[in-house]
Amino acid sequence: MSVDVLFDSPVVRVRQPGKILPTQAKYEILDDKRKRLAFAEETDRRTRVQMLKATLPTAPPPDARILTVTGADDQAILVLTRHPDGRLAEVHRPDGGLVGRMRATGTTRHYSLTDDQGQVVATVVGELSLKHFQVTTPPKNRIARISKTWAGPVKEWLTPSDHYKVEFTGPAPEPARTLIVMMAIVLDLALYGPM
């Protein structure tokens, strides 16, 4: 199944399984009827001791975070890499071809999404709460909204697991659509996710 068909839903949900101290990042990607479209899983697993050390102020900067995105048939469809500086993430196809990049352009509230040629296909700007992000095309047409949603009392209070909703409000051709869905994961890793 190609990526442009895979994420061709007006609403895409990104949910983390609830774990008290996760040793790797994992995300379910669902359509508006909550049918599983894909699953993203970090390739490296950290020990609980490494996770606790990463929360200390004296911890060294984290390494690159690499997540493999598999389709419903468990075949790899994308590779998401968040660079160690935390300001750049890239999405590649399994063959290594670049789909696009997501770069923080100011604070962690402002991002630029570019295609494989470096052309800006969308910008993402968050509200001060860092829970709602508007996605616009270069002429400032709103095409999507990414929101951090309520995950339920048990997940919210006992785990670092979060839920996100991506609502497409306008036409979002490839690669913008794929980058917008992956942006929910990048935002979680940057703002809320496990170290």
N, C-alpha and C positions, 0 to 999 in steps of 0.2 A: 504494500500500500504506500503510495507516495505521500510525502509530508503535506503537500497542499490539499490533499483530500482528507488526510488525518485530522487536521485542525480546522476543517471547514464547518464549524459549528458557531452559531451566534453567541453562545456562552460556553466558555471552557473553564473548568474548575481544576485547581491544583491543590492537592491535599497531602499532608504528611501523615504517615502512620504515627500513632501516639506511643512514644517511648520516653521514659523518665530521663535517661541519660543516653541518647543515641550515639553510636560510635561511627556512624556514617550518615550522610544526608540521603534521604529517600523521598520521592514524590510520586503520587498517582496523578495522572492527567486524565480528566473525565469530560465527557460532553455535557450538554444541558440536561440530558435525561440520566445523567450519572453513569453512563456506560464508559468503561475504561478504554481510553484511546491509546495511552502510552504509560510507561513507568520510567522514571529517572532515578538512577542509583549511583552514588559516588563510588569510584573504582577503588579508592583506598579506605581501609577500615582503621580507625584509631583505637587504641586501648582506652579504658576509662581513666587511667592515670594521665595519659596524654591529653584527654579532654579536660580534666581538672587543671592541669598545668597551663593549658591554653587560656584559661580564664584569669590567670594571675597577671598583674600589671607588668611584671618583669619577663613575661613570655616572649620568645622571639617571634618575628612576624610569621604568619602561616604560609605554608607552601601553596602552590596552585591547587585549586579544587577542580577535579575532573569528574563529570557525571556522564554516564552512558544512558541515552534515551532509547528504550526499546518499544516497539509497537505491540499490539495485542498478540501477535504471533511470536513474541519474544526475540525478534530479530532487531539488531541495532539499526536505528534510523538516523540518529544524531549523536554528536558528542559535544557537550557543553563544558568549556574550560573557563574558570574564573581565575585570572592571574593573581599572583601574590600581593600586588599592590592594592587589590580590591577595587580598582577604578576601571578595569577592562575585563570584558568577558567575550569569548568567541564561540560561535556555533559552527561546527563542521559536519559534513556528511561522513559516514563511516569510511569512505575511500580517501578522506583527507581534504576534500574540496571545501573551501570556505563558503558558508551560507551568509554570514554577516557578523557584525560586531556590535556590542553594547558598551558605550563608554560614558562614565560619569563626567559631565562637563563643568561642573561647579561643585556643588555639594552632593550628598547622596540623594538629593531630591531631583536632580536634573540629569537626564541621560540622552544621548544621541544614539540612534540605531542606524547603522550603515550596512549597505550591501557588500558583496565581494569586491566591488570596484571602488569602495570608499565613498559612495554617494549616500547622502542622508536620506533614509526612507521614512523615518518618523522620529519624533522627539517625545520624551516622557518627562512629565513634570509632576511632582508630588505636592500634596498639601502639607502644611507644617506638621500635621499629626503623623505623617508618613504611613498612612493607612489607605489613602485614595490617590491614585495617579491617573492623570489625563494623558492620552496618547494622541498626538496630532501629526498630520503630514506637514512637509515643509511650508505649504501656503497657510498653515494654521487651521486646517479642517480637522475636527475631532473625529477619530475613527475607532477609538476604544477607550475603555476605562479598566484599570486594574485596581481591585480593592482587597484589602486584608479583611476577611470575614470572621465571624464568631465560630470557633471550633467546638464549642460546648464546654461546660464547666470543668469536666475532668481533664480534658486536654489543655484548656487554658490555664488552669491552676497548678497542674502537676507535671506538665511536660512543656518542652519548647516547641511542640508541634503546632503548625499554623495552617490555615486554609486561605486560599485566594480565589477570587472570581475575576475572570477576564471577560468583559462584555464588549463585543464588537458592535459599534453604532454606525459604522460606515464601511465602504469597501476597503479591504486591506489585502492587496495582492501580495504574492510572495516576492521577496522573502520577509516583508514586514509582518505578515501574520505569524509566521513561525517565530520570529524574533520577539514579538509581543508576548506570545505564550511563554517563551523561555525567560522573558523579563521577570515574570512572577517568581521564578526560581532564583534568579540573580538578586532580586530585591530581598527575598527571604535570607539568602546567604549573607548579603551585605548588612541587613538591618536587624533580623530576628533569629536567623538560623543558628544551628549548632556550630561551634568553633571548628 
